[in-house]
Amino acid sequence: MKLHGYFRSSATWRVRIALALKGLDYENVFHHLRKGEQSAPEYLRLNPQGLIPALETDDGDVLTQSLAICEYLDEVYPAVPLLPADPVLRAKVRAFSYAIACEIHPLQNLKILKRLKGLGFDQAQTDQWAQTVIEDGFEACEKLIERQDGPYAFGGSVTLADILLVPQMNNARRFGVTLRWPRLQAIEAACLALPAFQRSRPEAQPDFEV
Ligand SMILES: N[C@@H](CCC(=O)N[C@@H](CS)C(=O)NCC(=O)O)C(=O)O
């Protein structure tokens, strides 16, 4: 498999965690987001959305959208499942994951922040925008799991919810959000104690830059 990504991309990071949890080997293809390489014609042939990640499978199919990729990996490589067997719990794990992937992350994505700047926002205002989006989203995420046991978001096994949370916590720090969600912070700490999460951090990637 080939993973098209970028060290800092939180959507790519999700897929790196899923691959690492399942112990799968893959090749990296890096696309420098700040240099706009996600919009190069060769990459747009793989993903017409001009977003990373994309995963080229062993059979030569190209998959896009990190959640769809994680669920594909879970179906094809079911060892170390990323979703609980119970349908209600599975729906809750997906709901938590979508709260991040559909309601927080897209609003603070590079292209949205660039558009805001194009409309006249300065750096402080775009940072404020991103902070508010993340704070509102995390406030809800903390409540979504208040009745769940730890150490992970949904009990004693890592799920898709944890895979979504850890990269988003890093985005929160990058935008200067003061973290004030004890449960989310405890989950992040528990996840980062695992080798699969450690190996998937941006700092551990070959294309990492300060
Ligand atoms: N919903 C997509 C989001 C993908 C996405 O937004 N990727 C970001 C990097 S984390 C990107 O490529 N941004 C490029 C841009 O905004 O121009 C997914 O989960 O794969």
PDBQT file of the ligand as one rigid body, heavy atoms in Angstrom, charges set to zero:
ROOT
HETATM    1  N1  LIG A 301     -12.395  14.836   5.327  1.00  0.00    +0.000 N 
HETATM    2  C1  LIG A 301     -11.089  14.652   4.762  1.00  0.00    +0.000 C 
HETATM    3  C2  LIG A 301     -10.232  15.838   5.122  1.00  0.00    +0.000 C 
HETATM    4  C3  LIG A 301      -8.921  15.831   4.399  1.00  0.00    +0.000 C 
HETATM    5  C4  LIG A 301      -8.188  17.134   4.634  1.00  0.00    +0.000 C 
HETATM    6  O1  LIG A 301      -8.812  18.171   4.887  1.00  0.00    +0.000 OA
HETATM    7  N2  LIG A 301      -6.872  17.083   4.542  1.00  0.00    +0.000 N 
HETATM    8  C5  LIG A 301      -6.118  18.302   4.744  1.00  0.00    +0.000 C 
HETATM    9  C6  LIG A 301      -4.876  18.021   5.551  1.00  0.00    +0.000 C 
HETATM   10  S1  LIG A 301      -5.301  17.493   7.201  1.00  0.00    +0.000 SA
HETATM   11  C7  LIG A 301      -5.703  18.860   3.411  1.00  0.00    +0.000 C 
HETATM   12  O2  LIG A 301      -5.354  18.133   2.510  1.00  0.00    +0.000 OA
HETATM   13  N3  LIG A 301      -5.745  20.192   3.312  1.00  0.00    +0.000 N 
HETATM   14  C8  LIG A 301      -5.341  20.847   2.120  1.00  0.00    +0.000 C 
HETATM   15  C9  LIG A 301      -5.994  22.182   1.973  1.00  0.00    +0.000 C 
HETATM   16  O3  LIG A 301      -6.766  22.569   2.833  1.00  0.00    +0.000 OA
HETATM   17  O4  LIG A 301      -5.694  22.812   0.959  1.00  0.00    +0.000 OA
HETATM   18  C10 LIG A 301     -10.464  13.365   5.299  1.00  0.00    +0.000 C 
HETATM   19  O5  LIG A 301     -10.832  12.983   6.405  1.00  0.00    +0.000 OA
HETATM   20  O6  LIG A 301      -9.632  12.750   4.611  1.00  0.00    +0.000 OA
ENDROOT
TORSDOF 0
